Amino acid sequence: MLLISLLVCAIVLAGCQTRIVEVPQYVLPTLDAFEPPRMPADLIAEPMTDADLLHNSVRIEYLLYDWQDYADALKSYMEHVRGMLAGL
C-alpha cells in the first residue's frame, strides 16, 4: 500500500513543471555626474592680499553650497528609491 502511494506521488510530481518567474531588473543611476569638485579650480595658491583671501573664501563658500545641494539631492534620491522598492 505504501509503495502504491509513493508511486502515485512520484507520477503526479513527474508531471509538474517548474515555472521560473521573471523578476524585472532595476538599474539605478548614480548621482556621480552631479558631484561637485573636491576643491575649486581657481583658488589663489599663495594669497598675499586681503582681496586674495576674500576670493578664496568666497570660492570655498560657494563650493560648500554646491556640496549641500548635492547632499540634499542625494537624500531625496535615496528616499525616492526606498519608496519605489517598497512598492514592489
Secondary structure, DSSP 8 states (H G I E B T S, - for coil): -HHHHHHHHHHHHHT---------------SGGG---SS-TT--SS--SHHHHHHHHHHHHHHHHHHHHHHHHHHHHHHHHHHHHHT-
